[in-house]
């Protein structure tokens, strides 16, 4: 068994799994502390080759904020040292701003970080965060803020999703997606709509990627199945896709029937995004008419996890859900 600084790989993996247990912020903090005690901060951290620059920028920002707070400096203090605005520092710490190598170096010097392994790791993350994800080719047609979601989804370990009126993009057929986007993007150039369809199809391989396919648990309101997007033929094909996708071991699909009157999802759809690395904070994505909202506070993530737990408890079991979807598809004429 491979050893890391005298600690077995099995023990390290156990500690890392513990940090992903959706209990509460205190438990997450204790688990992360255990991991850091075992292996030392960042010393044996690995960087995957298939990564999302969006996630890398968030990871770097989280660590830079932790380092700043450890030395009791404010955002304004750092801004003065870097000769920039406090808002720029804030954007860096929230993963929304690009960082030059010099900026990272100056921040680490200011925070008194001298460990070469830790500095090199953060420099590597900064460099990867400057790269462009494949989805940047579609930036000109993406809804405002949705590029962040695609970047998070690309490296997520799991999604816990509830939808009230549409099939999740990772589960859509091409014809369903095309019909849907044409209806929603009124006045858009048809070529732009086709590019959005292409983008949606390019997101879907995460469910079948090698090594660690995305774990998707989706709860669909019955209304999703009853609305015949594209007419009977297109909708029947979409429902068959849902049944087929349930055969993947990393996909769990449940239907929330109309019979469940008052339930935890009446406030609308949402997605809880979780990551494989304990240093990446989980995110709740809420999409609405006003745009995309990303919630990262532990209390918010915990609240939506609880909401999802109630929804999956109220929904039909997976096998019953598959039979329900099949029955609805046979009703389409």
C-alpha positions as CSV (number, residue, x, y, z in Angstrom):
1,X,0.0,0.0,0.0
2,X,1.3,3.4,-1.0
3,X,2.3,5.7,1.9
4,X,2.1,9.5,2.1
5,X,4.4,10.9,4.8
6,X,3.8,7.8,7.0
7,X,0.1,7.7,6.5
8,X,-1.6,5.0,4.4
9,X,-3.4,5.8,1.2
10,X,-6.5,4.0,2.6
11,X,-6.6,6.3,5.7
12,X,-6.2,9.4,3.5
13,X,-9.1,8.3,1.2
14,X,-11.2,7.6,4.3
15,X,-10.6,11.1,5.5
16,X,-11.4,12.6,2.1
17,X,-14.6,10.7,1.9
18,X,-15.6,12.0,5.3
19,X,-15.3,15.6,4.2
20,X,-18.0,15.0,1.5
21,X,-20.6,13.7,4.0
22,X,-23.5,16.1,3.8
23,X,-24.1,16.7,7.5
24,X,-23.2,20.2,8.6
25,X,-20.5,22.9,8.5
26,X,-19.1,21.8,11.8
27,X,-18.7,18.2,10.7
28,X,-17.2,19.3,7.4
29,X,-14.7,21.5,9.3
30,X,-13.7,18.7,11.6
31,X,-13.2,16.3,8.7
32,X,-11.1,18.7,6.7
33,X,-9.0,19.3,9.8
34,X,-8.5,15.5,10.1
35,X,-7.3,15.4,6.5
36,X,-4.9,18.3,7.0
37,X,-3.5,16.7,10.1
38,X,-2.9,13.5,8.3
39,X,-1.2,14.8,5.2
40,X,-0.2,18.4,5.9
41,X,-1.7,21.3,4.0
42,X,-1.5,20.8,0.2
43,X,1.7,18.6,0.4
44,X,0.4,15.6,-1.4
45,X,-2.4,17.3,-3.3
46,X,-2.8,16.2,-6.9
47,X,-4.1,18.2,-9.9
48,X,-6.2,16.3,-12.4
49,X,-5.5,16.7,-16.1
50,X,-9.2,16.9,-16.9
51,X,-10.2,20.0,-15.0
52,X,-12.4,23.0,-15.1
53,X,-10.8,26.4,-14.9
54,X,-14.0,27.6,-13.1
55,X,-13.4,25.2,-10.3
56,X,-9.7,26.0,-10.2
57,X,-10.4,29.7,-9.7
58,X,-12.9,29.0,-7.0
59,X,-10.5,26.7,-5.2
60,X,-7.7,29.2,-5.4
61,X,-10.0,32.0,-4.1
62,X,-11.1,29.9,-1.1
63,X,-7.5,29.2,-0.1
64,X,-6.4,32.8,-0.6
65,X,-9.3,34.0,1.6
66,X,-8.4,31.4,4.3
67,X,-4.8,32.6,4.2
68,X,-5.8,36.2,4.4
69,X,-8.1,35.6,7.4
70,X,-5.4,33.6,9.2
71,X,-3.2,36.8,9.3
72,X,-6.1,39.1,10.2
73,X,-6.0,41.2,7.1
74,X,-9.0,42.8,5.4
75,X,-9.8,42.9,1.7
76,X,-8.9,46.6,1.8
77,X,-5.5,45.8,3.3
78,X,-4.7,43.5,0.5
79,X,-6.0,45.9,-2.1
80,X,-3.6,48.6,-0.8
81,X,-0.7,46.1,-0.8
82,X,-1.5,45.0,-4.4
83,X,-2.3,48.6,-5.5
84,X,-5.8,47.6,-6.6
85,X,-9.3,48.0,-5.5
86,X,-10.9,45.9,-2.7
87,X,-13.5,44.8,-5.2
88,X,-10.8,43.1,-7.3
89,X,-9.6,41.2,-4.3
90,X,-13.2,40.2,-3.5
91,X,-13.7,38.9,-7.1
92,X,-10.4,36.9,-6.8
93,X,-11.6,35.3,-3.6
94,X,-14.9,34.3,-5.0
95,X,-13.3,32.8,-8.1
96,X,-14.7,35.4,-10.5
97,X,-11.4,37.2,-11.2
98,X,-8.3,36.2,-13.2
99,X,-5.0,36.2,-11.3
100,X,-1.5,36.9,-12.7
101,X,1.4,34.9,-11.3
102,X,2.7,38.1,-9.8
103,X,-0.5,38.7,-7.9
104,X,-0.5,35.2,-6.4
105,X,3.2,35.6,-5.4
106,X,2.6,39.0,-3.8
107,X,-0.5,37.7,-1.9
108,X,1.5,34.7,-0.6
109,X,4.4,36.9,0.4
110,X,1.9,39.2,2.3
111,X,0.4,36.2,4.1
112,X,3.7,34.8,5.1
113,X,3.4,31.6,3.1
114,X,6.9,30.2,2.7
115,X,6.3,26.5,2.2
116,X,7.5,25.8,-1.4
117,X,5.2,22.9,-2.0
118,X,2.1,24.9,-1.0
119,X,3.3,27.9,-3.1
120,X,3.9,25.7,-6.1
121,X,0.5,24.1,-5.8
122,X,-1.3,27.4,-5.7
123,X,0.8,28.7,-8.6
124,X,-0.3,25.6,-10.6
125,X,-4.0,26.2,-9.7
126,X,-3.7,29.9,-10.7
127,X,-2.2,28.9,-14.1
128,X,-4.9,26.3,-14.7
129,X,-7.6,28.9,-13.7
130,X,-6.3,31.2,-16.5
131,X,-7.0,28.6,-19.2
132,X,-10.3,28.5,-21.1
133,X,-12.9,25.7,-20.8
134,X,-14.4,24.3,-24.0
135,X,-17.7,26.1,-23.2
136,X,-16.1,29.5,-23.8
137,X,-16.6,28.9,-27.5
138,X,-20.3,29.5,-26.7
139,X,-20.0,32.5,-24.5
140,X,-21.7,34.8,-26.9
141,X,-24.9,32.8,-26.9
142,X,-24.9,31.6,-23.2
143,X,-27.4,33.2,-20.8
144,X,-25.7,35.6,-18.3
145,X,-24.0,33.6,-15.6
146,X,-24.7,30.2,-17.1
147,X,-21.0,29.7,-18.1
148,X,-20.3,29.4,-14.4
149,X,-22.8,26.6,-14.1
150,X,-21.3,24.7,-17.0
151,X,-17.8,25.1,-15.6
152,X,-18.9,23.8,-12.2
153,X,-20.9,20.9,-13.7
154,X,-17.8,19.8,-15.8
155,X,-15.8,18.8,-12.7
156,X,-18.6,18.1,-10.2
157,X,-18.7,14.7,-8.4
158,X,-22.5,14.8,-8.0
159,X,-25.6,16.7,-8.8
160,X,-28.8,16.6,-6.7
161,X,-31.4,18.2,-9.0
162,X,-35.1,19.0,-8.8
163,X,-37.0,20.2,-11.8
164,X,-40.6,21.4,-12.0
165,X,-41.3,21.8,-15.7
166,X,-38.3,20.7,-17.9
167,X,-36.0,17.7,-18.2
168,X,-32.5,18.4,-16.9
169,X,-30.1,19.4,-19.8
170,X,-27.9,16.3,-19.1
171,X,-30.9,14.1,-19.9
172,X,-32.4,15.8,-22.9
173,X,-32.5,14.4,-26.4
174,X,-31.4,16.7,-29.2
175,X,-34.9,17.2,-30.6
176,X,-36.3,18.0,-27.2
177,X,-33.5,20.5,-26.5
178,X,-34.0,22.1,-29.9
179,X,-37.7,22.5,-29.5
180,X,-37.3,23.9,-26.0
181,X,-34.6,26.4,-26.9
182,X,-36.5,27.7,-30.0
183,X,-39.5,28.4,-27.8
184,X,-37.4,30.0,-25.0
185,X,-35.0,32.0,-27.2
186,X,-37.6,34.0,-29.1
187,X,-36.0,36.3,-31.7
188,X,-32.6,34.6,-31.6
189,X,-30.8,33.7,-34.7
190,X,-31.5,30.1,-35.6
191,X,-27.8,29.4,-35.8
192,X,-27.3,30.6,-32.3
193,X,-30.1,28.2,-31.1
194,X,-28.3,25.4,-32.9
195,X,-25.1,26.3,-31.1
196,X,-26.9,26.1,-27.8
197,X,-28.2,22.7,-28.7
198,X,-24.6,21.6,-29.5
199,X,-23.5,23.0,-26.1
200,X,-26.2,21.0,-24.4
201,X,-25.1,17.8,-26.1
202,X,-21.5,18.4,-25.3
203,X,-22.3,18.6,-21.6
204,X,-23.8,15.1,-21.5
205,X,-20.6,12.9,-21.6
206,X,-19.9,13.7,-18.0
207,X,-22.4,11.0,-17.2
208,X,-20.2,8.4,-18.9
209,X,-16.7,9.8,-18.4
210,X,-14.0,7.4,-17.4
211,X,-12.8,7.0,-13.8
212,X,-15.5,9.0,-12.0
213,X,-18.7,9.6,-14.0
214,X,-20.9,12.3,-12.6
215,X,-23.4,11.0,-10.0
216,X,-26.8,12.4,-10.9
217,X,-29.9,12.1,-8.7
218,X,-32.8,13.8,-10.3
219,X,-36.3,14.3,-9.0
220,X,-38.8,15.3,-11.7
221,X,-42.2,16.8,-11.1
222,X,-44.9,14.9,-12.9
223,X,-45.5,18.1,-14.9
224,X,-42.2,17.5,-16.7
225,X,-43.5,14.3,-18.1
226,X,-47.0,15.6,-19.0
227,X,-45.9,18.7,-21.0
228,X,-45.4,17.3,-24.6
229,X,-42.5,19.4,-25.7
230,X,-42.2,19.0,-29.5
231,X,-45.3,16.9,-29.8
232,X,-45.9,13.2,-29.2
233,X,-43.0,11.9,-31.2
234,X,-40.4,14.1,-29.7
235,X,-41.7,13.7,-26.2
236,X,-42.0,9.9,-26.5
237,X,-38.4,9.8,-27.6
238,X,-37.5,11.9,-24.6
239,X,-39.3,9.7,-22.2
240,X,-37.6,6.6,-23.6
241,X,-34.3,8.4,-23.1
242,X,-35.1,8.9,-19.4
243,X,-35.9,5.2,-19.0
244,X,-32.7,4.2,-20.8
245,X,-30.5,6.6,-18.7
246,X,-31.8,5.0,-15.5
247,X,-29.8,1.9,-16.5
248,X,-26.6,3.8,-15.7
249,X,-25.4,3.0,-12.1
250,X,-24.5,6.6,-11.5
251,X,-28.0,8.0,-12.4
252,X,-31.0,7.9,-10.1
253,X,-34.3,9.2,-11.4
254,X,-37.5,9.7,-9.4
255,X,-40.9,11.1,-10.3
256,X,-42.8,13.4,-7.9
257,X,-46.5,12.7,-8.7
258,X,-49.3,15.3,-8.6
259,X,-50.7,13.3,-5.7
260,X,-48.0,14.8,-3.4
261,X,-49.9,18.1,-2.9
262,X,-47.8,20.3,-0.6
263,X,-44.1,19.5,-0.8
264,X,-40.6,20.9,-0.3
265,X,-40.1,21.8,-3.9
266,X,-43.0,24.2,-4.4
267,X,-40.6,27.2,-4.3
268,X,-39.0,26.1,-7.6
269,X,-36.2,24.1,-9.2
270,X,-32.7,23.9,-7.9
271,X,-29.5,21.9,-8.2
272,X,-27.0,21.0,-5.4
273,X,-23.5,20.7,-6.9
274,X,-20.9,18.7,-5.0
275,X,-17.2,18.3,-5.8
276,X,-14.7,15.5,-5.3
277,X,-12.1,17.6,-3.6
278,X,-12.8,18.5,0.1
279,X,-11.2,22.0,-0.6
280,X,-13.9,22.8,-3.1
281,X,-17.1,24.2,-1.4
282,X,-20.4,22.8,-2.6
283,X,-22.8,25.1,-4.4
284,X,-26.5,25.5,-4.9
285,X,-27.6,26.7,-8.3
286,X,-31.0,28.3,-8.7
287,X,-32.2,29.5,-12.1
288,X,-35.0,31.9,-12.5
289,X,-36.3,34.7,-14.8
290,X,-33.9,37.2,-13.2
291,X,-30.9,35.0,-14.0
292,X,-28.6,32.6,-12.2
293,X,-28.1,32.5,-8.5
294,X,-25.2,30.6,-6.8
295,X,-25.4,29.9,-3.1
296,X,-22.2,28.8,-1.3
297,X,-22.8,29.5,2.4
298,X,-22.8,26.2,4.3
299,X,-26.2,27.1,5.8
300,X,-27.7,27.6,2.4
301,X,-26.3,24.4,1.0
302,X,-27.5,22.4,4.1
303,X,-31.0,23.9,3.7
304,X,-31.2,22.8,0.0
305,X,-29.8,19.4,0.8
306,X,-32.5,18.9,3.4
307,X,-35.1,20.1,0.9
308,X,-33.9,17.6,-1.7
309,X,-33.9,14.8,0.9
310,X,-37.6,15.5,1.6
311,X,-38.4,15.6,-2.2
312,X,-36.7,12.2,-2.8
313,X,-38.6,10.7,0.2
314,X,-41.9,12.0,-1.2
315,X,-41.2,10.9,-4.8
316,X,-41.9,7.5,-6.3
317,X,-39.1,4.9,-5.9
318,X,-36.9,4.5,-8.9
319,X,-38.5,1.3,-10.3
320,X,-42.0,2.7,-9.8
321,X,-40.8,6.0,-11.5
322,X,-39.6,4.1,-14.5
323,X,-42.9,2.3,-14.8
324,X,-44.7,5.7,-14.4
325,X,-42.6,7.2,-17.2
326,X,-43.3,4.3,-19.5
327,X,-47.0,4.5,-18.9
328,X,-47.0,8.3,-19.7
329,X,-45.0,7.6,-22.9
330,X,-47.7,5.0,-24.0
331,X,-50.4,7.6,-23.5
332,X,-48.9,9.9,-26.1
333,X,-50.7,9.7,-29.4
